[in-house]
């Protein structure tokens, strides 16, 4: 595996791959890699001629009083994991290269960014879309791999690719969970032992919501109330949102439809954790 830290060298490497007829798979990350990231890396290794994993903590997607300065970073561990997996390039661009001071051009995906995380984090998806588009332009992949834990982010990127006629395919990877049910996330490193026990209520609440639906309950309000009870009885938790919504438009549902996304964001200790599950009436 080689490590590239400049845009010029990354473009040069990608150009050589294309000249040789090799497809490129890109796995964009913010680092502190875990098994969820690596599942996307493995998908790329199976799909693409060459695989690039980028590691960049994107300042454009953080708002005031968010955790940009404390976001968990461990480049040595990331390098070891990617190298062991057989990744071709670890791309670690600098902040000054991707986000130069005075940047004036941003990418805004509308409508679907007004819900869920977009409500409480208004800078998030503009920052994600801008940096992801820059990575696509630099690496020039044929495939890019994103996980369904960040369901709304994935929808934003798919919309970006479709609306701007980008010549690449977005490949989805399933949400991955720890053995205790917690959705895998770099922010899990913030959790104390007691926080982690409290955080388990998130996946437990989703599981019980699915059981409610299986038993015939289709009222979004009642299902949402059950999720809230499960989480709020745990110490040091604060709910950002609980949403039962259309998985494409993210508009709220009054009742479980043919396909409904249950999505939530919960502050547990210092961590803001997101999770989701897709449920169907049948």
Backbone as CSV, one residue per row, in Angstrom:
resi,resn,N_x,N_y,N_z,CA_x,CA_y,CA_z,C_x,C_y,C_z
1,UNK,0.846,-1.195,0.000,0.000,0.000,0.000,0.879,1.242,0.000
2,UNK,0.501,2.224,-0.790,1.219,3.482,-0.764,0.338,4.551,-0.117
3,UNK,0.985,5.537,0.488,0.284,6.647,1.130,0.497,7.896,0.283
4,UNK,-0.598,8.536,-0.072,-0.547,9.757,-0.884,-1.193,10.882,-0.084
5,UNK,-0.501,12.029,-0.033,-1.029,13.134,0.760,-1.213,14.430,-0.031
6,UNK,-1.038,14.361,-1.350,-1.284,15.564,-2.162,-2.270,15.247,-3.283
7,UNK,-2.998,16.262,-3.685,-3.975,16.113,-4.762,-3.258,15.768,-6.071
8,UNK,-2.136,16.399,-6.320,-1.407,16.186,-7.572,-0.966,14.723,-7.706
9,UNK,-0.402,14.167,-6.652,0.062,12.778,-6.705,-1.104,11.803,-6.809
10,UNK,-2.222,12.152,-6.164,-3.395,11.283,-6.241,-3.930,11.261,-7.669
11,UNK,-4.000,12.397,-8.290,-4.478,12.468,-9.678,-3.536,11.712,-10.618
12,UNK,-2.250,11.849,-10.376,-1.267,11.158,-11.216,-1.430,9.647,-11.093
13,UNK,-1.592,9.161,-9.859,-1.756,7.715,-9.643,-3.044,7.219,-10.317
14,UNK,-4.139,7.955,-10.132,-5.420,7.547,-10.724,-5.338,7.528,-12.244
15,UNK,-4.645,8.529,-12.801,-4.490,8.575,-14.249,-3.790,7.344,-14.790
16,UNK,-2.777,6.866,-14.080,-2.057,5.661,-14.510,-2.956,4.423,-14.446
17,UNK,-3.806,4.356,-13.418,-4.728,3.223,-13.312,-5.680,3.193,-14.501
18,UNK,-6.201,4.354,-14.866,-7.122,4.423,-15.996,-6.421,4.066,-17.308
19,UNK,-5.182,4.505,-17.449,-4.414,4.172,-18.659,-4.219,2.665,-18.791
20,UNK,-4.114,1.994,-17.649,-3.913,0.544,-17.640,-5.234,-0.228,-17.689
21,UNK,-6.337,0.495,-17.760,-7.647,-0.145,-17.846,-8.154,-0.704,-16.530
22,UNK,-7.624,-0.193,-15.412,-8.035,-0.688,-14.093,-9.085,0.244,-13.493
23,UNK,-10.164,-0.334,-13.032,-11.188,0.464,-12.363,-10.718,0.824,-10.954
24,UNK,-11.263,1.922,-10.427,-10.895,2.390,-9.090,-12.139,2.402,-8.209
25,UNK,-12.001,1.834,-7.028,-13.027,1.923,-5.998,-12.549,2.859,-4.907
26,UNK,-13.433,3.766,-4.467,-13.094,4.729,-3.421,-13.946,4.480,-2.186
27,UNK,-13.285,4.411,-1.031,-13.980,4.311,0.251,-13.640,5.570,1.048
28,UNK,-14.518,6.590,1.024,-14.240,7.815,1.778,-14.534,7.609,3.265
29,UNK,-13.593,7.984,4.129,-13.796,7.861,5.573,-13.257,9.102,6.273
30,UNK,-13.636,9.231,7.558,-13.018,10.249,8.408,-12.046,9.588,9.389
31,UNK,-11.700,8.340,9.120,-10.690,7.680,9.931,-11.235,7.021,11.180
32,UNK,-10.316,6.628,12.070,-10.603,5.808,13.267,-11.429,4.607,12.814
33,UNK,-10.813,3.848,11.901,-11.527,2.801,11.180,-11.952,1.654,12.097
34,UNK,-13.086,1.054,11.736,-13.615,-0.104,12.461,-14.126,-1.112,11.433
35,UNK,-14.726,-2.187,11.925,-15.146,-3.269,11.029,-16.197,-2.818,10.014
36,UNK,-16.983,-1.796,10.364,-17.944,-1.270,9.392,-17.244,-0.658,8.189
37,UNK,-16.224,0.157,8.451,-15.428,0.702,7.347,-14.792,-0.420,6.524
38,UNK,-14.252,-1.408,7.236,-13.517,-2.456,6.548,-14.432,-3.326,5.694
39,UNK,-15.708,-3.418,6.070,-16.644,-4.162,5.220,-16.806,-3.460,3.875
40,UNK,-16.762,-2.117,3.882,-16.822,-1.355,2.631,-15.530,-1.511,1.843
41,UNK,-14.407,-1.507,2.553,-13.113,-1.740,1.907,-13.121,-3.098,1.204
42,UNK,-13.616,-4.116,1.886,-13.642,-5.456,1.294,-14.560,-5.519,0.081
43,UNK,-15.688,-4.785,0.123,-16.560,-4.718,-1.057,-15.812,-4.115,-2.241
44,UNK,-15.024,-3.068,-1.955,-14.268,-2.431,-3.019,-13.208,-3.373,-3.581
45,UNK,-12.532,-4.095,-2.697,-11.503,-5.032,-3.144,-12.093,-6.123,-4.037
46,UNK,-13.338,-6.508,-3.744,-14.007,-7.541,-4.546,-14.504,-6.990,-5.877
47,UNK,-14.803,-5.687,-5.913,-15.476,-5.074,-7.068,-14.521,-4.380,-8.028
48,UNK,-13.479,-3.773,-7.487,-12.660,-2.831,-8.250,-11.283,-3.397,-8.569
49,UNK,-10.685,-2.860,-9.623,-9.320,-3.248,-9.946,-8.324,-2.716,-8.939
50,UNK,-8.568,-1.501,-8.445,-7.718,-0.865,-7.442,-8.613,-0.199,-6.407
51,UNK,-8.146,-0.133,-5.168,-8.946,0.459,-4.098,-8.190,1.586,-3.420
52,UNK,-8.872,2.723,-3.278,-8.360,3.880,-2.552,-9.255,4.106,-1.342
53,UNK,-8.656,4.218,-0.162,-9.389,4.605,1.045,-8.894,5.981,1.457
54,UNK,-9.791,6.942,1.511,-9.398,8.283,1.936,-9.694,8.449,3.419
55,UNK,-8.832,9.170,4.100,-9.019,9.496,5.511,-8.908,11.012,5.638
56,UNK,-10.031,11.640,5.956,-10.050,13.098,6.048,-11.175,13.519,6.988
57,UNK,-10.818,14.160,8.087,-11.828,14.700,8.997,-12.275,16.036,8.418
58,UNK,-13.477,16.050,7.895,-13.978,17.148,7.072,-14.491,18.308,7.929
59,UNK,-13.750,19.412,8.007,-14.198,20.524,8.855,-15.468,21.194,8.356
60,UNK,-15.774,21.052,7.070,-16.945,21.734,6.513,-18.258,21.149,7.016
61,UNK,-18.228,19.919,7.542,-19.486,19.315,7.970,-19.731,19.462,9.472
62,UNK,-18.844,20.160,10.157,-19.023,20.388,11.587,-19.525,21.807,11.819
63,UNK,-20.482,21.940,12.722,-20.968,23.252,13.098,-20.302,23.736,14.374
64,UNK,-20.731,24.908,14.832,-20.209,25.445,16.083,-20.551,24.505,17.232
65,UNK,-19.616,24.382,18.169,-19.801,23.571,19.386,-19.965,22.082,19.092
66,UNK,-19.558,21.631,17.893,-19.530,20.198,17.606,-18.112,19.678,17.841
67,UNK,-17.887,18.409,17.559,-16.685,17.736,18.052,-15.530,17.668,17.049
68,UNK,-15.393,18.701,16.199,-14.294,18.691,15.226,-12.938,18.529,15.901
69,UNK,-12.688,19.304,16.941,-11.371,19.302,17.566,-11.081,18.023,18.347
70,UNK,-12.115,17.317,18.744,-11.903,16.103,19.532,-12.227,14.823,18.766
71,UNK,-12.572,14.956,17.467,-12.956,13.769,16.702,-11.833,12.738,16.751
72,UNK,-12.153,11.464,17.040,-11.096,10.456,17.241,-10.270,10.193,15.978
73,UNK,-8.953,10.258,16.136,-8.016,10.059,15.027,-6.948,9.068,15.454
74,UNK,-6.645,8.114,14.578,-5.548,7.166,14.826,-5.018,6.690,13.475
75,UNK,-4.204,7.517,12.855,-3.714,7.224,11.510,-2.844,5.968,11.476
76,UNK,-2.108,5.703,12.534,-1.258,4.506,12.551,-2.110,3.239,12.502
77,UNK,-3.165,3.216,13.298,-4.074,2.064,13.291,-4.782,1.950,11.943
78,UNK,-5.225,3.075,11.397,-5.895,3.072,10.090,-4.965,2.511,9.016
79,UNK,-3.725,2.966,9.039,-2.748,2.505,8.043,-2.536,0.999,8.148
80,UNK,-2.409,0.499,9.378,-2.181,-0.932,9.576,-3.358,-1.756,9.061
81,UNK,-4.576,-1.307,9.340,-5.769,-2.041,8.911,-5.908,-2.047,7.391
82,UNK,-5.697,-0.897,6.778,-5.851,-0.805,5.329,-4.758,-1.589,4.599
83,UNK,-3.548,-1.519,5.127,-2.446,-2.257,4.508,-2.679,-3.760,4.595
84,UNK,-3.123,-4.219,5.758,-3.375,-5.650,5.955,-4.486,-6.153,5.043
85,UNK,-5.449,-5.289,4.755,-6.576,-5.682,3.898,-6.183,-5.764,2.426
86,UNK,-5.094,-5.096,2.056,-4.670,-5.116,0.657,-5.095,-3.907,-0.141
87,UNK,-5.386,-2.794,0.552,-5.755,-1.556,-0.135,-4.546,-1.034,-0.908
88,UNK,-4.798,-0.440,-2.066,-3.708,0.064,-2.905,-3.188,1.411,-2.431
89,UNK,-4.115,2.322,-2.079,-3.712,3.672,-1.699,-4.495,4.125,-0.477
90,UNK,-3.781,4.700,0.486,-4.395,5.445,1.583,-4.179,6.924,1.255
91,UNK,-5.279,7.610,0.989,-5.211,9.018,0.585,-5.526,9.887,1.791
92,UNK,-4.561,10.684,2.233,-4.743,11.522,3.422,-4.455,12.991,3.063
93,UNK,-5.380,13.609,2.343,-5.167,15.005,1.942,-5.158,15.934,3.144
94,UNK,-4.472,17.045,3.025,-4.416,18.012,4.113,-5.661,18.900,4.092
95,UNK,-5.925,19.489,5.235,-7.053,20.417,5.348,-6.882,21.599,4.404
96,UNK,-5.657,22.098,4.299,-5.418,23.272,3.443,-5.622,22.946,1.965
97,UNK,-5.436,21.678,1.593,-5.621,21.287,0.193,-7.102,21.157,-0.163
98,UNK,-7.871,20.471,0.695,-9.285,20.243,0.380,-10.189,21.385,0.842
99,UNK,-9.781,22.080,1.890,-10.597,23.177,2.430,-9.745,24.431,2.581
100,UNK,-9.291,25.002,1.482,-8.436,26.184,1.597,-9.171,27.341,2.260
101,UNK,-8.422,28.145,2.960,-9.014,29.308,3.617,-9.687,30.187,2.571
102,UNK,-10.903,30.607,2.868,-11.618,31.472,1.945,-12.386,30.741,0.863
103,UNK,-12.547,29.412,1.007,-13.305,28.654,0.008,-14.703,29.262,-0.152
104,UNK,-15.126,29.431,-1.386,-16.394,30.130,-1.661,-17.413,29.270,-2.411
105,UNK,-17.023,28.087,-2.809,-17.906,27.239,-3.605,-18.325,26.020,-2.797
106,UNK,-19.635,25.793,-2.701,-20.169,24.673,-1.938,-21.246,23.964,-2.757
107,UNK,-21.507,22.722,-2.397,-22.531,21.927,-3.070,-23.692,21.731,-2.101
108,UNK,-24.899,22.053,-2.548,-26.080,21.955,-1.690,-27.115,21.038,-2.338
109,UNK,-27.388,19.908,-1.712,-28.490,19.036,-2.119,-29.714,19.464,-1.321
110,UNK,-30.813,19.743,-2.000,-31.969,20.332,-1.334,-33.034,19.300,-0.976
111,UNK,-34.003,19.735,-0.211,-35.197,18.993,0.213,-34.868,17.844,1.161
112,UNK,-34.185,16.800,0.705,-33.946,15.660,1.584,-32.995,16.002,2.728
113,UNK,-32.313,17.134,2.635,-31.404,17.547,3.707,-32.113,18.373,4.781
114,UNK,-33.419,18.596,4.623,-34.162,19.408,5.595,-34.662,18.582,6.772
115,UNK,-34.485,17.273,6.719,-35.028,16.384,7.747,-33.904,15.763,8.583
116,UNK,-34.299,15.022,9.618,-33.379,14.222,10.435,-32.147,15.028,10.849
117,UNK,-30.958,14.551,10.481,-29.725,15.224,10.896,-29.608,16.623,10.312
118,UNK,-30.219,16.854,9.156,-30.157,18.169,8.541,-30.848,19.248,9.355
119,UNK,-31.812,18.857,10.199,-32.512,19.822,11.044,-31.604,20.345,12.141
120,UNK,-30.927,19.436,12.817,-30.122,19.834,13.978,-28.676,20.147,13.622
121,UNK,-28.238,19.738,12.431,-26.865,20.008,11.989,-26.922,20.657,10.596
122,UNK,-27.275,21.931,10.527,-27.529,22.565,9.226,-26.313,22.632,8.306
123,UNK,-25.096,22.549,8.845,-23.896,22.592,8.002,-23.496,21.218,7.461
124,UNK,-24.090,20.176,8.015,-23.596,18.816,7.772,-23.562,18.440,6.299
125,UNK,-24.694,18.447,5.639,-24.760,17.843,4.303,-24.155,18.733,3.217
126,UNK,-24.165,20.036,3.413,-23.440,20.904,2.486,-21.947,20.573,2.553
127,UNK,-21.441,20.382,3.751,-20.034,20.035,3.917,-19.706,18.668,3.358
128,UNK,-20.585,17.690,3.596,-20.373,16.337,3.074,-20.369,16.354,1.552
129,UNK,-21.398,16.959,0.958,-21.528,16.957,-0.504,-20.348,17.659,-1.168
130,UNK,-19.893,18.748,-0.581,-18.783,19.502,-1.174,-17.500,18.683,-1.177
131,UNK,-17.164,18.079,-0.041,-15.906,17.333,0.049,-15.987,16.016,-0.724
132,UNK,-17.123,15.347,-0.689,-17.255,14.102,-1.440,-17.116,14.367,-2.938
133,UNK,-17.731,15.439,-3.421,-17.583,15.777,-4.843,-16.119,16.074,-5.176
134,UNK,-15.420,16.762,-4.294,-13.999,17.039,-4.521,-13.197,15.730,-4.570
135,UNK,-13.503,14.807,-3.678,-12.810,13.508,-3.694,-13.098,12.763,-4.996
136,UNK,-14.348,12.800,-5.455,-14.684,12.151,-6.728,-13.885,12.770,-7.870
137,UNK,-13.770,14.088,-7.871,-13.045,14.771,-8.944,-11.545,14.480,-8.917
138,UNK,-11.010,14.256,-7.729,-9.570,14.014,-7.592,-9.219,12.557,-7.885
139,UNK,-9.947,11.630,-7.255,-9.628,10.200,-7.363,-10.178,9.605,-8.660
140,UNK,-11.289,10.133,-9.140,-11.963,9.653,-10.352,-12.279,8.159,-10.290
141,UNK,-13.029,7.751,-9.273,-13.382,6.333,-9.151,-14.531,5.941,-10.064
142,UNK,-14.598,4.652,-10.371,-15.777,4.106,-11.046,-16.828,3.666,-10.014
143,UNK,-16.350,3.377,-8.800,-17.242,2.936,-7.718,-16.875,3.702,-6.448
144,UNK,-17.900,4.029,-5.645,-17.661,4.612,-4.331,-18.570,3.905,-3.332
145,UNK,-18.053,3.640,-2.146,-18.701,2.750,-1.189,-19.071,3.503,0.088
146,UNK,-20.364,3.395,0.467,-20.872,4.089,1.647,-21.795,3.151,2.421
147,UNK,-21.809,3.310,3.745,-22.604,2.427,4.598,-23.993,2.973,4.892
148,UNK,-24.931,2.063,5.157,-26.318,2.440,5.404,-26.566,2.928,6.826
149,UNK,-25.552,2.882,7.696,-25.739,3.506,9.013,-26.040,4.994,8.834
150,UNK,-25.326,5.636,7.915,-25.576,7.038,7.574,-26.544,7.075,6.391
151,UNK,-27.778,6.607,6.627,-28.751,6.420,5.544,-29.034,7.725,4.813
152,UNK,-29.231,8.796,5.576,-29.548,10.076,4.947,-28.351,10.592,4.156
153,UNK,-27.161,10.470,4.715,-25.959,10.886,3.982,-25.821,10.114,2.676
154,UNK,-26.077,8.828,2.727,-26.004,7.991,1.534,-26.996,8.475,0.478
155,UNK,-28.211,8.821,0.908,-29.216,9.336,-0.031,-28.774,10.667,-0.636
156,UNK,-28.134,11.508,0.163,-27.628,12.793,-0.334,-26.572,12.559,-1.417
157,UNK,-25.681,11.624,-1.185,-24.608,11.352,-2.153,-25.172,10.715,-3.420
158,UNK,-26.126,9.801,-3.275,-26.760,9.210,-4.459,-27.469,10.278,-5.288
159,UNK,-28.125,11.224,-4.616,-28.793,12.322,-5.317,-27.779,13.210,-6.027
160,UNK,-26.688,13.498,-5.366,-25.604,14.283,-5.963,-25.106,13.646,-7.255
161,UNK,-24.860,12.345,-7.201,-24.344,11.623,-8.370,-25.354,11.643,-9.510
162,UNK,-26.628,11.436,-9.188,-27.669,11.425,-10.219,-27.883,12.811,-10.819
163,UNK,-28.033,13.807,-9.955,-28.377,15.150,-10.429,-27.250,15.797,-11.227
164,UNK,-26.003,15.493,-10.894,-24.867,16.100,-11.584,-24.280,15.186,-12.656
165,UNK,-24.984,14.064,-12.938,-24.565,13.148,-14.009,-23.118,12.697,-13.849
166,UNK,-22.758,12.354,-12.629,-21.399,11.885,-12.377,-21.246,10.458,-12.884
167,UNK,-20.111,10.175,-13.439,-19.878,8.877,-14.081,-19.264,7.895,-13.086
168,UNK,-20.057,7.508,-12.089,-19.619,6.488,-11.146,-20.833,5.856,-10.499
169,UNK,-20.609,4.726,-9.863,-21.686,3.977,-9.208,-21.478,4.023,-7.700
170,UNK,-22.557,4.356,-6.972,-22.519,4.307,-5.515,-22.940,2.910,-5.071
171,UNK,-22.107,2.279,-4.268,-22.373,0.928,-3.769,-22.683,1.010,-2.279
172,UNK,-23.841,0.486,-1.893,-24.274,0.509,-0.495,-23.709,-0.678,0.275
173,UNK,-23.365,-0.431,1.542,-22.987,-1.508,2.452,-23.918,-1.496,3.651
174,UNK,-24.271,-2.654,4.204,-25.223,-2.705,5.314,-24.660,-2.101,6.599
175,UNK,-25.557,-1.633,7.453,-25.178,-1.163,8.777,-24.571,-2.325,9.554
176,UNK,-23.438,-2.091,10.192,-22.745,-3.132,10.959,-22.881,-2.829,12.443
177,UNK,-23.060,-3.878,13.235,-23.249,-3.711,14.675,-22.167,-4.426,15.477
178,UNK,-21.902,-3.874,16.679,-21.027,-4.540,17.635,-21.771,-5.747,18.213
179,UNK,-21.055,-6.584,18.952,-21.678,-7.783,19.518,-22.797,-7.441,20.505
180,UNK,-22.747,-6.237,21.107,-23.798,-5.830,22.045,-24.940,-5.083,21.354
181,UNK,-24.910,-5.023,20.027,-25.994,-4.396,19.269,-25.752,-2.961,18.883
182,UNK,-24.763,-2.315,19.473,-24.481,-0.920,19.174,-24.011,-0.762,17.726
183,UNK,-24.595,0.191,16.997,-24.158,0.443,15.623,-22.696,0.890,15.635
184,UNK,-21.884,0.296,14.762,-20.469,0.647,14.721,-20.298,2.104,14.309
185,UNK,-19.452,2.810,15.052,-19.216,4.230,14.793,-17.881,4.619,15.405
186,UNK,-17.167,5.509,14.728,-15.925,6.036,15.301,-16.206,6.761,16.606
187,UNK,-17.387,7.357,16.738,-17.722,8.103,17.955,-17.997,7.186,19.150
188,UNK,-18.090,5.890,18.939,-18.236,4.982,20.079,-17.029,5.069,21.014
189,UNK,-15.894,5.574,20.494,-14.701,5.711,21.336,-14.893,6.748,22.433
190,UNK,-15.889,7.613,22.298,-16.171,8.604,23.346,-16.828,7.971,24.573
191,UNK,-17.427,6.807,24.405,-18.304,6.252,25.431,-17.530,5.653,26.595
192,UNK,-17.947,6.013,27.805,-17.459,5.324,28.995,-18.205,3.983,29.092
193,UNK,-17.805,3.172,30.042,-18.484,1.878,30.209,-19.961,2.077,30.522
194,UNK,-20.263,3.050,31.390,-21.666,3.314,31.730,-22.420,3.904,30.541
195,UNK,-21.742,4.776,29.787,-22.372,5.334,28.583,-22.723,4.221,27.604
196,UNK,-21.817,3.287,27.452,-22.032,2.215,26.482,-23.249,1.362,26.873
197,UNK,-23.385,1.114,28.158,-24.560,0.370,28.612,-25.834,1.131,28.290
198,UNK,-25.801,2.452,28.502,-26.971,3.273,28.188,-27.239,3.293,26.681
199,UNK,-26.158,3.336,25.892,-26.298,3.420,24.432,-26.924,2.164,23.834
200,UNK,-26.802,1.052,24.533,-27.397,-0.190,24.031,-28.917,-0.087,23.935
201,UNK,-29.491,0.881,24.665,-30.947,1.071,24.610,-31.404,1.502,23.220
202,UNK,-30.482,2.061,22.421,-30.864,2.534,21.074,-31.234,1.350,20.192
203,UNK,-30.336,0.364,20.108,-30.637,-0.799,19.266,-31.752,-1.641,19.874
204,UNK,-31.817,-1.684,21.209,-32.903,-2.417,21.867,-34.253,-1.790,21.525
205,UNK,-34.296,-0.466,21.529,-35.545,0.238,21.207,-35.970,-0.018,19.769
206,UNK,-34.997,-0.053,18.856,-35.323,-0.345,17.455,-35.839,-1.775,17.305
207,UNK,-35.215,-2.694,18.020,-35.639,-4.093,17.943,-37.068,-4.245,18.466
208,UNK,-37.373,-3.575,19.573,-38.721,-3.669,20.135,-39.737,-2.983,19.224
209,UNK,-39.326,-1.914,18.556,-40.230,-1.250,17.603,-40.580,-2.190,16.461
210,UNK,-39.597,-2.926,15.985,-39.861,-3.893,14.912,-40.814,-4.996,15.391
211,UNK,-40.649,-5.396,16.651,-41.552,-6.414,17.207,-42.973,-5.873,17.323
212,UNK,-43.095,-4.600,17.728,-44.422,-3.968,17.778,-45.101,-4.017,16.413
213,UNK,-44.342,-3.667,15.395,-44.884,-3.635,14.029,-45.271,-5.036,13.594
214,UNK,-44.415,-6.002,13.922,-44.692,-7.408,13.580,-45.981,-7.887,14.237
215,UNK,-46.253,-7.331,15.426,-47.456,-7.725,16.167,-48.696,-6.967,15.715
216,UNK,-48.527,-6.053,14.741,-49.689,-5.387,14.168,-49.824,-3.912,14.466
217,UNK,-48.895,-3.336,15.250,-48.977,-1.908,15.542,-48.403,-1.108,14.375
218,UNK,-49.211,-0.220,13.809,-48.767,0.563,12.664,-48.804,2.062,12.917
219,UNK,-49.180,2.480,14.138,-49.219,3.906,14.473,-47.794,4.411,14.716
220,UNK,-47.370,5.369,13.911,-46.027,5.932,14.073,-45.880,6.596,15.434
221,UNK,-46.939,7.255,15.893,-46.883,7.963,17.174,-46.650,6.981,18.332
222,UNK,-47.343,5.854,18.320,-47.194,4.867,19.401,-45.826,4.199,19.353
223,UNK,-45.344,3.911,18.152,-44.028,3.284,18.018,-42.945,4.252,18.477
224,UNK,-43.094,5.507,18.086,-42.131,6.532,18.493,-42.124,6.693,20.018
225,UNK,-43.296,6.657,20.628,-43.386,6.797,22.085,-42.679,5.634,22.790
226,UNK,-42.812,4.427,22.231,-42.138,3.268,22.821,-40.625,3.394,22.738
227,UNK,-40.124,3.874,21.612,-38.681,4.081,21.451,-38.197,5.116,22.465
228,UNK,-38.952,6.199,22.606,-38.567,7.271,23.533,-38.502,6.747,24.971
229,UNK,-39.487,5.964,25.377,-39.487,5.420,26.743,-38.249,4.567,26.986
230,UNK,-37.931,3.724,26.026,-36.783,2.827,26.165,-35.483,3.593,26.384
231,UNK,-35.322,4.669,25.646,-34.060,5.411,25.683,-34.002,6.354,26.879
232,UNK,-35.109,7.052,27.162,-35.075,8.076,28.201,-34.966,7.489,29.609
233,UNK,-35.252,6.211,29.779,-35.088,5.633,31.112,-33.620,5.341,31.435
234,UNK,-32.754,5.494,30.433,-31.317,5.301,30.638,-30.666,6.620,31.058
235,UNK,-29.660,6.567,31.951,-29.009,7.802,32.390,-28.136,8.408,31.286
236,UNK,-27.970,9.726,31.355,-27.027,10.441,30.493,-27.371,10.337,29.007
237,UNK,-28.660,10.201,28.691,-29.093,10.175,27.294,-29.966,11.393,27.006
238,UNK,-29.846,11.902,25.798,-30.677,13.026,25.356,-31.014,12.815,23.891
239,UNK,-32.298,12.698,23.591,-32.742,12.387,22.236,-32.703,13.651,21.369
240,UNK,-32.068,13.545,20.234,-32.087,14.610,19.237,-33.357,14.471,18.398
241,UNK,-33.557,13.295,17.812,-34.793,13.052,17.068,-35.077,11.562,16.996
242,UNK,-36.355,11.254,16.865,-36.829,9.913,16.516,-37.784,10.120,15.352
243,UNK,-37.532,9.475,14.251,-38.349,9.710,13.059,-38.787,8.395,12.435
244,UNK,-40.060,8.314,12.097,-40.568,7.252,11.236,-40.931,7.935,9.925
245,UNK,-40.179,7.640,8.884,-40.275,8.449,7.669,-40.131,7.592,6.417
246,UNK,-40.450,8.230,5.307,-40.234,7.594,4.010,-38.720,7.475,3.781
247,UNK,-38.220,6.298,3.378,-36.775,6.112,3.247,-36.138,6.842,2.071
248,UNK,-36.954,7.440,1.208,-36.425,8.182,0.055,-36.575,9.690,0.253
249,UNK,-37.779,10.137,0.627,-38.036,11.582,0.780,-37.743,12.077,2.189
250,UNK,-37.755,11.163,3.176,-37.550,11.454,4.602,-38.689,12.242,5.217
251,UNK,-39.819,12.327,4.527,-40.995,12.958,5.110,-41.609,12.023,6.152
252,UNK,-42.092,12.616,7.245,-42.638,11.850,8.353,-43.865,11.047,7.924
253,UNK,-44.010,9.861,8.509,-45.161,8.991,8.237,-46.062,8.950,9.471
254,UNK,-47.363,8.965,9.249,-48.310,8.806,10.352,-48.487,7.342,10.708
255,UNK,-48.212,6.484,9.725,-48.371,5.043,9.939,-47.307,4.306,9.128
256,UNK,-47.031,3.093,9.556,-46.067,2.264,8.840,-46.615,1.963,7.454
257,UNK,-45.841,2.328,6.427,-46.257,2.063,5.064,-45.619,0.799,4.540
258,UNK,-45.623,0.655,3.228,-44.988,-0.521,2.636,-43.518,-0.585,3.004
259,UNK,-42.877,0.586,3.129,-41.468,0.656,3.498,-41.258,1.918,4.318
260,UNK,-40.825,1.768,5.559,-40.659,2.903,6.472,-39.291,2.838,7.133
261,UNK,-38.622,3.971,7.186,-37.342,4.056,7.875,-37.571,4.576,9.285
262,UNK,-37.068,3.828,10.266,-37.027,4.337,11.638,-35.604,4.829,11.862
263,UNK,-35.460,6.134,12.076,-34.127,6.725,12.229,-34.101,7.555,13.504
264,UNK,-32.976,7.546,14.181,-32.873,8.324,15.399,-31.447,8.784,15.650
265,UNK,-31.342,9.873,16.392,-30.048,10.386,16.848,-30.181,10.656,18.337
266,UNK,-29.198,10.181,19.096,-29.259,10.283,20.556,-27.886,10.696,21.079
267,UNK,-27.876,11.679,21.952,-26.654,12.049,22.655,-26.509,11.131,23.863
268,UNK,-25.370,10.462,23.939,-25.067,9.618,25.095,-23.699,10.065,25.606
269,UNK,-23.664,10.665,26.784,-22.408,11.231,27.254,-21.917,12.280,26.272
270,UNK,-20.671,12.142,25.828,-20.087,13.097,24.882,-20.408,12.759,23.428
271,UNK,-20.994,11.591,23.185,-21.198,11.113,21.811,-22.609,11.395,21.317
272,UNK,-22.690,11.774,20.058,-23.989,11.834,19.368,-24.017,10.634,18.433
273,UNK,-24.945,9.711,18.693,-24.999,8.451,17.970,-26.247,8.399,17.100
274,UNK,-26.093,7.870,15.889,-27.237,7.669,15.008,-27.431,6.177,14.750
275,UNK,-28.659,5.814,14.448,-28.972,4.420,14.139,-30.247,4.418,13.307
276,UNK,-30.539,3.296,12.682,-31.760,3.214,11.886,-32.089,1.760,11.597
277,UNK,-33.303,1.547,11.159,-33.683,0.249,10.575,-34.811,0.500,9.592
278,UNK,-34.849,-0.318,8.567,-35.898,-0.225,7.549,-36.916,-1.320,7.836
279,UNK,-38.177,-0.940,7.915,-39.228,-1.921,8.190,-40.261,-1.881,7.085
280,UNK,-40.875,-3.028,6.858,-41.904,-3.144,5.819,-43.183,-3.696,6.431
281,UNK,-44.296,-3.310,5.846,-45.595,-3.714,6.403,-45.723,-5.240,6.452
282,UNK,-45.097,-5.936,5.497,-45.253,-7.395,5.460,-44.265,-8.105,6.384
